[in-house]
C-alpha cells in the first residue's frame, strides 16, 4: 500500500496517477473519510482535555467541601460522548484501511504513460524468428500428434484449461524446471526455496492479491487457505513482519511451484492449447532489496529471465509496460515476450516488476540501515524465470520439423536424459 501521509498530502497527484492507471478508485470517498476521521479525533482530544480539567476541578471542590454532583454528571456525559466518537473513529479507520488496500502502486517516473498494451515500449529484441520452409503448426496440433499432450482428459479430470502431459511431454516440462532452477541457483545467485502451495489470507493480502483479485483466486471453503497464483506470494512473505539487517540484503530467492488462477476475466481468450491455463508450473524469482539498489536489481532480474531463452535459442523481445497496462502492485515492469511461430507474434512468458515498498508496507517488512538510522521499508521485486508451460510451448513451436517431430535444444538435452528429438 502507499504511505497514507503521502496520499493525504498529494490528492491531486494521486488522482492523476489513478487516471493514468485506468483505476476507478473512489478517491473522493477516501478523502471525505480521512477528513471526517481527523475531525472526530480533534473533537475527542478536546473532550478529553475538558474531562481531565473537570476531574481536577472535582478533586478541588471536594477538598473545599463543595457539591460536585452536577460536575460529575457532566464528566460522565463527556465519557459517553468520547466513547461514541472513539467507536466512530474506529469505524472510519476500518473503512479507510480497506480502501487503502485497493489503491494501486505509484509508477516510477521512467514508466511511459499510456492507456493499454498498445502504448507499451519495446526495449530490445534477441534472436531472429526462424524462416520455416513449411507452414508451422500450433503447439496443440503438434502435441496431440506426438501423443505428449492430452487436452480431452484434462477436461475429463477437471474442466477446460487443464491439460495432461504424457511421456516426453511430461519429461520435457520437468527438464525445463530443472534447467531454470540450476541456472538461477548456480549462476544468478538465487537460493532455492520449497514453499507451501496454500497460504492464508494475511499472506495473500501482503503481496496485493487480496482484496483486489479475489475472484481470480481459488479458495478452500473450509479453511482460511488459498491456492497460490504464483510463488511470489509465499517467497515475498517469508520475512513478513520482520526487520532485516542491511547486510542481509539484497536477498535472492527462487522457487518452483504449481500456480492456480481462475482467469475469471479471460474467457474466450486463448481457449485452445496450453497458453492460458487454470493450473500451470512456474519458476519464480523474488528479490528483497534496499531502495537505493532496487532498480539495478530489476535490470539484473530481467536479464536472468532472458538468459533462459538465450540458452534455449528462442527469439524474444523485452517490453516496458506503460501505466495503463502495468500490474496493480508494480512501480515498473518489463515483460519478456517469446516468439510463437504459429501466431506469428510475441507472447508474454515473464513479467519482472519492482514493487518498491508497496508490498513491504502491507506485510510490515523493514530493514535496519547499517549506519544505525531508523528502520526503513525494503523494496520487493518479482519475476517469472520462466513460466514453464509457455516455455514448453515455445520449444515445441520453434523447434518443430516438417515431419511433425520436435528437436530438443542442446542446452535442454542433459535434463531430458540426452533425448535429442521427440518423434511419433
ZAPALUM-487761 format. One record per residue (C-alpha): residue in three letters; x, y, z; residue number from 1. Coordinates in Angstrom, 3 decimals. Example, Ala and Ser with C-alpha at 12.3 -4.5 7.8 and 13.67 -1.06 7.14 Angstrom:
<nodes>
NODE|resn|X|Y|Z|resi
NODE|ALA|12.300|-4.500|7.800|1
NODE|SER|13.670|-1.060|7.140|2
</nodes>
This chain:
<nodes>
NODE|resn|X|Y|Z|resi
NODE|UNK|0.000|0.000|0.000|1
NODE|UNK|1.009|3.624|-0.323|2
NODE|UNK|2.103|5.813|2.562|3
NODE|UNK|-1.191|7.269|3.907|4
NODE|UNK|0.515|10.539|4.853|5
NODE|UNK|1.780|10.924|1.288|6
NODE|UNK|-1.695|10.205|-0.111|7
NODE|UNK|-3.237|12.831|2.198|8
NODE|UNK|-0.728|15.462|1.131|9
NODE|UNK|-0.876|14.693|-2.613|10
NODE|UNK|-4.529|14.110|-3.548|11
NODE|UNK|-4.154|15.813|-6.940|12
NODE|UNK|-1.114|13.700|-7.805|13
NODE|UNK|-2.925|10.567|-6.644|14
NODE|UNK|-5.917|11.440|-8.851|15
NODE|UNK|-3.618|11.854|-11.866|16
NODE|UNK|-1.896|8.570|-11.067|17
NODE|UNK|-5.215|6.716|-10.807|18
NODE|UNK|-6.338|8.128|-14.153|19
NODE|UNK|-3.073|7.080|-15.811|20
NODE|UNK|-3.584|3.558|-14.479|21
NODE|UNK|-7.225|3.305|-15.604|22
NODE|UNK|-8.180|2.782|-11.975|23
NODE|UNK|-11.614|3.797|-10.656|24
NODE|UNK|-10.608|4.032|-7.005|25
NODE|UNK|-13.115|6.231|-5.035|26
NODE|UNK|-10.595|8.888|-4.032|27
NODE|UNK|-13.300|11.422|-3.074|28
NODE|UNK|-14.745|8.927|-0.590|29
NODE|UNK|-11.295|8.230|0.819|30
NODE|UNK|-10.632|11.951|1.231|31
NODE|UNK|-14.038|12.503|2.860|32
NODE|UNK|-13.463|9.689|5.362|33
NODE|UNK|-9.936|10.855|6.134|34
NODE|UNK|-11.148|14.399|6.847|35
NODE|UNK|-14.018|13.095|8.994|36
NODE|UNK|-11.613|10.900|10.963|37
NODE|UNK|-9.285|13.808|11.690|38
NODE|UNK|-12.269|15.925|12.737|39
NODE|UNK|-13.502|13.205|15.086|40
NODE|UNK|-10.050|12.757|16.634|41
NODE|UNK|-9.798|16.520|17.206|42
NODE|UNK|-13.172|16.504|18.990|43
NODE|UNK|-12.064|13.574|21.137|44
NODE|UNK|-8.870|15.365|22.072|45
NODE|UNK|-10.786|18.486|23.158|46
NODE|UNK|-13.350|16.439|25.110|47
NODE|UNK|-10.579|14.560|26.913|48
NODE|UNK|-8.933|17.849|27.832|49
NODE|UNK|-12.262|19.039|29.236|50
NODE|UNK|-12.771|15.773|31.103|51
NODE|UNK|-9.269|15.906|32.617|52
NODE|UNK|-9.794|19.502|33.683|53
NODE|UNK|-13.193|18.587|35.154|54
NODE|UNK|-11.693|15.712|37.117|55
NODE|UNK|-9.168|18.072|38.665|56
NODE|UNK|-11.971|20.517|39.421|57
NODE|UNK|-13.967|17.773|41.170|58
NODE|UNK|-10.968|16.996|43.366|59
NODE|UNK|-10.525|20.655|44.295|60
NODE|UNK|-14.231|21.126|45.105|61
NODE|UNK|-14.322|18.007|47.260|62
NODE|UNK|-11.389|19.319|49.263|63
NODE|UNK|-13.280|22.594|49.702|64
NODE|UNK|-16.394|20.700|50.787|65
NODE|UNK|-18.421|21.797|47.769|66
NODE|UNK|-21.095|19.706|45.984|67
NODE|UNK|-19.763|18.041|42.822|68
NODE|UNK|-22.815|16.072|41.614|69
NODE|UNK|-23.507|18.287|38.600|70
NODE|UNK|-19.866|18.354|37.577|71
NODE|UNK|-19.505|14.577|37.906|72
NODE|UNK|-22.632|14.085|35.773|73
NODE|UNK|-21.087|16.339|33.150|74
NODE|UNK|-17.851|14.321|33.228|75
NODE|UNK|-19.796|11.051|32.821|76
NODE|UNK|-21.577|12.610|29.852|77
NODE|UNK|-18.237|13.574|28.372|78
NODE|UNK|-17.064|9.977|28.780|79
NODE|UNK|-20.112|8.673|26.935|80
NODE|UNK|-19.558|11.145|24.105|81
NODE|UNK|-15.868|10.226|23.887|82
NODE|UNK|-16.820|6.520|23.685|83
NODE|UNK|-19.222|7.213|20.788|84
NODE|UNK|-16.614|9.263|18.945|85
NODE|UNK|-13.922|6.625|19.534|86
NODE|UNK|-16.260|3.987|18.091|87
NODE|UNK|-16.928|6.184|15.077|88
NODE|UNK|-13.198|6.821|14.586|89
NODE|UNK|-12.595|3.060|14.656|90
NODE|UNK|-15.334|2.510|12.034|91
NODE|UNK|-13.845|5.187|9.788|92
NODE|UNK|-10.333|3.788|10.223|93
NODE|UNK|-11.540|0.303|9.305|94
NODE|UNK|-13.113|1.597|6.085|95
NODE|UNK|-10.015|3.661|5.301|96
NODE|UNK|-7.765|0.638|5.834|97
NODE|UNK|-9.922|-1.430|3.491|98
NODE|UNK|-9.915|1.299|0.852|99
NODE|UNK|-6.155|1.807|1.183|100
NODE|UNK|-5.602|-1.823|0.159|101
NODE|UNK|-7.269|-1.036|-3.180|102
NODE|UNK|-5.059|1.899|-4.181|103
NODE|UNK|-2.563|0.767|-6.861|104
NODE|UNK|1.138|1.469|-6.665|105
NODE|UNK|2.719|4.666|-7.970|106
NODE|UNK|4.501|4.241|-11.320|107
NODE|UNK|8.201|5.035|-11.405|108
NODE|UNK|8.974|8.266|-13.343|109
NODE|UNK|10.620|6.187|-16.109|110
NODE|UNK|7.357|4.336|-16.855|111
NODE|UNK|5.669|5.679|-20.020|112
NODE|UNK|2.128|6.989|-19.639|113
NODE|UNK|-0.387|5.107|-21.716|114
NODE|UNK|-3.828|3.555|-21.828|115
NODE|UNK|-3.169|-0.083|-22.708|116
NODE|UNK|-0.754|-2.588|-24.275|117
NODE|UNK|-0.559|-0.551|-27.473|118
NODE|UNK|1.269|2.178|-25.550|119
NODE|UNK|3.979|-0.159|-24.223|120
NODE|UNK|7.546|0.476|-25.369|121
NODE|UNK|9.775|-2.158|-26.944|122
NODE|UNK|13.239|-2.037|-25.358|123
NODE|UNK|15.167|-4.701|-27.271|124
NODE|UNK|14.983|-7.943|-29.241|125
NODE|UNK|17.125|-11.058|-29.187|126
NODE|UNK|17.325|-13.685|-31.904|127
NODE|UNK|15.730|-13.873|-35.334|128
NODE|UNK|12.482|-15.808|-35.891|129
NODE|UNK|13.120|-18.961|-37.873|130
NODE|UNK|12.301|-18.976|-41.571|131
NODE|UNK|10.184|-22.128|-41.857|132
NODE|UNK|10.115|-23.939|-45.194|133
NODE|UNK|6.676|-25.265|-44.255|134
NODE|UNK|3.602|-23.865|-42.503|135
NODE|UNK|4.361|-24.063|-38.751|136
NODE|UNK|1.690|-25.756|-36.681|137
NODE|UNK|0.343|-24.627|-33.294|138
NODE|UNK|1.605|-26.496|-30.252|139
NODE|UNK|-1.687|-28.270|-29.602|140
NODE|UNK|-1.649|-29.944|-33.012|141
NODE|UNK|1.975|-30.978|-32.606|142
NODE|UNK|1.445|-32.164|-29.021|143
NODE|UNK|-1.592|-34.297|-29.836|144
NODE|UNK|0.031|-35.809|-32.926|145
NODE|UNK|3.090|-36.779|-30.831|146
NODE|UNK|0.833|-38.072|-28.039|147
NODE|UNK|2.544|-35.852|-25.446|148
NODE|UNK|-0.476|-33.598|-24.713|149
NODE|UNK|-3.997|-34.709|-23.850|150
NODE|UNK|-6.484|-31.867|-23.640|151
NODE|UNK|-9.630|-34.035|-23.547|152
NODE|UNK|-8.515|-35.944|-20.461|153
NODE|UNK|-7.556|-32.674|-18.773|154
NODE|UNK|-11.168|-31.577|-19.187|155
NODE|UNK|-12.384|-35.007|-18.071|156
NODE|UNK|-10.384|-34.829|-14.840|157
NODE|UNK|-11.135|-31.179|-14.062|158
NODE|UNK|-12.593|-28.727|-16.598|159
NODE|UNK|-11.438|-26.631|-19.545|160
NODE|UNK|-7.983|-25.022|-19.299|161
NODE|UNK|-6.461|-28.072|-17.620|162
NODE|UNK|-4.051|-30.263|-19.596|163
NODE|UNK|-2.460|-33.677|-19.157|164
NODE|UNK|1.161|-34.012|-20.315|165
NODE|UNK|2.344|-37.502|-21.219|166
NODE|UNK|5.658|-39.269|-21.737|167
NODE|UNK|8.175|-36.986|-23.413|168
NODE|UNK|5.883|-34.003|-22.795|169
NODE|UNK|5.945|-34.507|-19.034|170
NODE|UNK|9.684|-35.133|-19.114|171
NODE|UNK|10.240|-32.004|-21.169|172
NODE|UNK|8.373|-29.904|-18.607|173
NODE|UNK|10.396|-31.437|-15.757|174
NODE|UNK|13.607|-30.823|-17.685|175
NODE|UNK|12.746|-27.162|-18.206|176
NODE|UNK|12.080|-26.785|-14.486|177
NODE|UNK|15.459|-28.248|-13.563|178
NODE|UNK|17.312|-26.204|-16.181|179
NODE|UNK|15.804|-22.983|-14.820|180
NODE|UNK|16.450|-23.835|-11.181|181
NODE|UNK|20.042|-24.863|-11.886|182
NODE|UNK|20.666|-21.690|-13.902|183
NODE|UNK|19.251|-19.320|-11.290|184
NODE|UNK|20.854|-21.025|-8.295|185
NODE|UNK|24.318|-21.749|-9.723|186
NODE|UNK|24.843|-18.746|-11.996|187
NODE|UNK|22.490|-16.000|-10.839|188
NODE|UNK|22.884|-16.240|-7.065|189
NODE|UNK|19.360|-17.259|-6.067|190
NODE|UNK|18.604|-19.540|-3.120|191
NODE|UNK|16.066|-22.251|-3.919|192
NODE|UNK|13.096|-22.401|-1.552|193
NODE|UNK|10.346|-25.040|-1.331|194
NODE|UNK|7.141|-23.295|-0.229|195
NODE|UNK|3.552|-24.314|0.522|196
NODE|UNK|1.127|-24.093|-2.399|197
NODE|UNK|-1.571|-22.989|0.063|198
NODE|UNK|-1.318|-19.729|2.021|199
NODE|UNK|-3.587|-17.811|4.389|200
NODE|UNK|-5.485|-14.573|3.807|201
NODE|UNK|-2.856|-12.434|5.542|202
NODE|UNK|-0.178|-13.772|3.218|203
NODE|UNK|-2.286|-13.150|0.109|204
NODE|UNK|-3.015|-9.622|1.323|205
NODE|UNK|0.668|-8.921|1.951|206
NODE|UNK|1.608|-9.136|-1.728|207
NODE|UNK|-1.566|-7.450|-3.011|208
NODE|UNK|-3.536|-10.411|-4.355|209
NODE|UNK|-6.258|-9.635|-1.811|210
NODE|UNK|-8.668|-7.971|-1.776|211
NODE|UNK|-8.153|-6.787|-5.371|212
NODE|UNK|-8.018|-10.150|-7.187|213
NODE|UNK|-10.203|-12.402|-5.040|214
NODE|UNK|-12.323|-13.503|-7.991|215
NODE|UNK|-9.245|-14.779|-9.839|216
NODE|UNK|-8.117|-16.984|-6.943|217
NODE|UNK|-9.039|-20.489|-5.793|218
NODE|UNK|-10.058|-20.688|-2.119|219
NODE|UNK|-10.519|-23.613|0.269|220
NODE|UNK|-14.014|-23.164|1.675|221
NODE|UNK|-13.394|-24.972|4.968|222
NODE|UNK|-10.119|-23.229|5.829|223
NODE|UNK|-8.512|-19.802|5.706|224
NODE|UNK|-6.343|-21.004|2.828|225
NODE|UNK|-5.898|-20.002|-0.800|226
NODE|UNK|-4.096|-21.771|-3.663|227
NODE|UNK|-1.172|-19.600|-4.725|228
NODE|UNK|-1.368|-17.864|-8.140|229
NODE|UNK|2.441|-17.539|-8.122|230
NODE|UNK|5.349|-18.383|-5.813|231
NODE|UNK|5.827|-14.621|-5.455|232
NODE|UNK|3.229|-14.808|-2.666|233
NODE|UNK|4.959|-17.192|-0.238|234
NODE|UNK|8.501|-16.135|-1.211|235
NODE|UNK|7.927|-12.418|-0.623|236
NODE|UNK|6.075|-13.115|2.629|237
NODE|UNK|8.792|-15.341|4.083|238
NODE|UNK|10.083|-12.428|6.186|239
NODE|UNK|6.829|-10.509|6.656|240
NODE|UNK|6.667|-8.626|9.943|241
NODE|UNK|10.450|-8.796|10.365|242
NODE|UNK|13.229|-6.211|10.434|243
NODE|UNK|16.229|-7.467|8.491|244
NODE|UNK|19.816|-6.259|8.702|245
NODE|UNK|21.109|-4.289|5.728|246
NODE|UNK|23.945|-6.827|5.464|247
NODE|UNK|21.335|-9.477|4.605|248
NODE|UNK|20.290|-7.514|1.507|249
NODE|UNK|19.868|-7.944|-1.348|250
NODE|UNK|18.141|-11.288|-0.792|251
NODE|UNK|17.642|-13.535|-3.849|252
NODE|UNK|15.018|-16.287|-3.614|253
NODE|UNK|13.561|-18.633|-6.208|254
NODE|UNK|11.064|-21.478|-6.202|255
NODE|UNK|9.336|-23.955|-8.459|256
NODE|UNK|5.621|-24.286|-7.702|257
NODE|UNK|2.364|-25.119|-9.368|258
NODE|UNK|0.275|-21.967|-9.792|259
NODE|UNK|-3.517|-21.681|-9.799|260
NODE|UNK|-5.599|-18.930|-11.404|261
NODE|UNK|-9.282|-18.895|-12.207|262
NODE|UNK|-8.679|-16.417|-15.063|263
NODE|UNK|-12.172|-15.070|-14.309|264
NODE|UNK|-11.962|-12.226|-16.813|265
NODE|UNK|-10.310|-14.085|-19.681|266
NODE|UNK|-12.973|-16.454|-21.013|267
NODE|UNK|-12.876|-16.517|-24.787|268
NODE|UNK|-9.146|-15.732|-24.903|269
NODE|UNK|-6.581|-18.407|-25.806|270
NODE|UNK|-9.068|-21.219|-25.284|271
NODE|UNK|-7.098|-23.723|-27.359|272
NODE|UNK|-3.901|-25.296|-26.154|273
NODE|UNK|-1.810|-24.540|-23.062|274
NODE|UNK|-1.219|-20.800|-23.342|275
NODE|UNK|-3.757|-19.808|-20.679|276
NODE|UNK|-4.323|-22.483|-18.021|277
NODE|UNK|-6.024|-22.636|-14.617|278
NODE|UNK|-3.060|-24.665|-13.331|279
NODE|UNK|0.491|-24.191|-14.577|280
NODE|UNK|4.046|-24.586|-13.312|281
NODE|UNK|6.473|-21.732|-12.890|282
NODE|UNK|9.936|-20.961|-11.573|283
NODE|UNK|9.639|-17.629|-9.750|284
NODE|UNK|12.362|-15.175|-8.758|285
NODE|UNK|11.965|-12.784|-5.811|286
NODE|UNK|14.367|-10.136|-4.553|287
NODE|UNK|14.328|-8.122|-1.338|288
NODE|UNK|16.464|-5.015|-1.691|289
NODE|UNK|17.355|-1.652|-0.245|290
NODE|UNK|15.550|1.223|-2.032|291
NODE|UNK|18.809|2.558|-3.484|292
NODE|UNK|19.597|-0.701|-5.315|293
NODE|UNK|16.169|-1.963|-6.354|294
NODE|UNK|16.112|-0.658|-9.930|295
NODE|UNK|19.571|-2.028|-10.566|296
NODE|UNK|18.218|-5.331|-9.253|297
NODE|UNK|15.241|-5.112|-11.628|298
NODE|UNK|17.556|-4.925|-14.628|299
NODE|UNK|19.504|-7.925|-13.341|300
NODE|UNK|16.335|-9.945|-12.720|301
NODE|UNK|15.090|-9.261|-16.245|302
NODE|UNK|18.445|-10.383|-17.638|303
NODE|UNK|18.140|-13.604|-15.616|304
NODE|UNK|14.784|-14.350|-17.246|305
NODE|UNK|16.194|-13.552|-20.687|306
NODE|UNK|19.139|-15.926|-20.150|307
NODE|UNK|16.790|-18.930|-20.114|308
NODE|UNK|15.536|-18.116|-23.605|309
NODE|UNK|19.053|-17.387|-24.825|310
NODE|UNK|20.204|-20.817|-23.663|311
NODE|UNK|17.250|-22.390|-25.461|312
NODE|UNK|17.898|-20.323|-28.591|313
NODE|UNK|14.366|-18.935|-28.778|314
NODE|UNK|13.762|-15.382|-30.103|315
NODE|UNK|12.168|-12.878|-27.731|316
NODE|UNK|11.701|-9.203|-27.053|317
NODE|UNK|11.591|-7.091|-23.868|318
NODE|UNK|8.742|-4.622|-23.382|319
NODE|UNK|8.474|-1.776|-20.865|320
NODE|UNK|4.844|-1.632|-19.758|321
NODE|UNK|3.010|1.688|-19.720|322
NODE|UNK|0.993|2.969|-16.750|323
NODE|UNK|-2.299|1.641|-18.092|324
NODE|UNK|-1.055|-1.895|-18.695|325
NODE|UNK|1.034|-2.383|-15.559|326
NODE|UNK|0.027|-4.706|-12.709|327
NODE|UNK|-1.664|-3.416|-9.549|328
NODE|UNK|1.348|-3.673|-7.234|329
NODE|UNK|4.132|-2.774|-9.663|330
NODE|UNK|6.014|0.506|-9.883|331
NODE|UNK|7.801|-0.628|-13.054|332
NODE|UNK|7.501|-3.785|-15.148|333
NODE|UNK|9.362|-5.381|-18.011|334
NODE|UNK|7.563|-8.116|-19.939|335
NODE|UNK|9.656|-10.700|-21.748|336
NODE|UNK|7.723|-11.920|-24.781|337
NODE|UNK|8.657|-15.081|-26.665|338
NODE|UNK|8.177|-15.648|-30.400|339
NODE|UNK|5.443|-18.167|-31.291|340
NODE|UNK|5.648|-19.159|-34.968|341
NODE|UNK|2.032|-20.397|-35.207|342
NODE|UNK|0.742|-16.981|-34.140|343
NODE|UNK|3.494|-15.017|-35.912|344
NODE|UNK|3.787|-12.783|-32.877|345
NODE|UNK|5.441|-12.428|-29.487|346
NODE|UNK|3.584|-13.570|-26.353|347
NODE|UNK|4.371|-12.879|-22.709|348
NODE|UNK|6.457|-15.505|-20.932|349
NODE|UNK|7.749|-13.444|-17.992|350
NODE|UNK|6.930|-10.249|-16.117|351
NODE|UNK|9.668|-8.718|-13.958|352
NODE|UNK|8.484|-5.994|-11.600|353
NODE|UNK|9.833|-3.652|-8.957|354
NODE|UNK|7.115|-3.044|-6.369|355
NODE|UNK|9.259|-0.616|-4.355|356
NODE|UNK|7.881|-0.531|-0.753|357
NODE|UNK|4.262|-1.180|-1.807|358
NODE|UNK|4.214|-4.805|-0.631|359
NODE|UNK|6.619|-4.186|2.257|360
NODE|UNK|4.180|-1.710|3.836|361
NODE|UNK|1.357|-4.240|3.583|362
NODE|UNK|3.403|-7.003|5.203|363
NODE|UNK|5.472|-4.909|7.621|364
NODE|UNK|8.864|-5.860|6.166|365
NODE|UNK|11.710|-3.475|7.050|366
NODE|UNK|15.482|-3.412|7.329|367
NODE|UNK|17.808|-1.637|9.746|368
NODE|UNK|20.368|0.511|7.892|369
NODE|UNK|23.999|-0.250|8.564|370
NODE|UNK|24.595|3.370|9.597|371
NODE|UNK|22.256|2.906|12.547|372
NODE|UNK|19.369|5.010|11.229|373
NODE|UNK|15.703|4.228|11.766|374
NODE|UNK|14.330|1.028|10.194|375
NODE|UNK|13.105|1.528|6.619|376
NODE|UNK|10.791|-0.435|4.393|377
NODE|UNK|12.560|-2.709|1.919|378
NODE|UNK|11.807|-2.826|-1.791|379
NODE|UNK|10.465|-6.117|-3.192|380
NODE|UNK|10.825|-7.422|-6.741|381
NODE|UNK|9.426|-10.451|-8.504|382
NODE|UNK|9.712|-12.082|-11.903|383
NODE|UNK|8.954|-15.306|-13.746|384
NODE|UNK|12.064|-17.202|-14.520|385
NODE|UNK|10.138|-18.600|-16.513|386
NODE|UNK|6.560|-19.798|-16.878|387
NODE|UNK|7.321|-23.439|-17.692|388
NODE|UNK|4.217|-24.270|-19.712|389
NODE|UNK|4.723|-21.319|-22.024|390
NODE|UNK|8.406|-22.177|-22.369|391
NODE|UNK|7.409|-25.717|-23.350|392
NODE|UNK|5.046|-24.260|-25.961|393
NODE|UNK|7.840|-22.050|-27.312|394
NODE|UNK|10.251|-25.001|-27.567|395
NODE|UNK|7.722|-27.179|-29.367|396
NODE|UNK|6.708|-24.497|-31.870|397
NODE|UNK|10.149|-23.054|-32.585|398
NODE|UNK|11.858|-26.456|-32.873|399
NODE|UNK|9.160|-28.289|-34.847|400
NODE|UNK|10.133|-30.132|-38.018|401
NODE|UNK|8.292|-30.754|-41.267|402
NODE|UNK|7.759|-34.437|-40.374|403
NODE|UNK|5.955|-33.473|-37.140|404
NODE|UNK|8.866|-34.201|-34.818|405
NODE|UNK|10.374|-31.717|-32.363|406
NODE|UNK|14.120|-31.228|-31.923|407
NODE|UNK|15.278|-30.729|-28.319|408
NODE|UNK|17.505|-27.643|-27.818|409
NODE|UNK|21.052|-28.654|-26.923|410
NODE|UNK|21.012|-26.857|-23.552|411
NODE|UNK|17.970|-28.869|-22.519|412
NODE|UNK|19.190|-32.335|-23.557|413
NODE|UNK|21.126|-33.075|-20.331|414
NODE|UNK|17.863|-32.511|-18.431|415
NODE|UNK|15.833|-34.974|-20.510|416
NODE|UNK|18.181|-37.969|-20.435|417
NODE|UNK|20.061|-36.954|-23.575|418
NODE|UNK|16.912|-37.047|-25.743|419
NODE|UNK|17.559|-35.176|-28.997|420
NODE|UNK|14.180|-35.389|-30.680|421
NODE|UNK|10.551|-36.190|-29.925|422
NODE|UNK|9.025|-38.260|-32.720|423
NODE|UNK|5.735|-40.062|-33.239|424
</nodes>
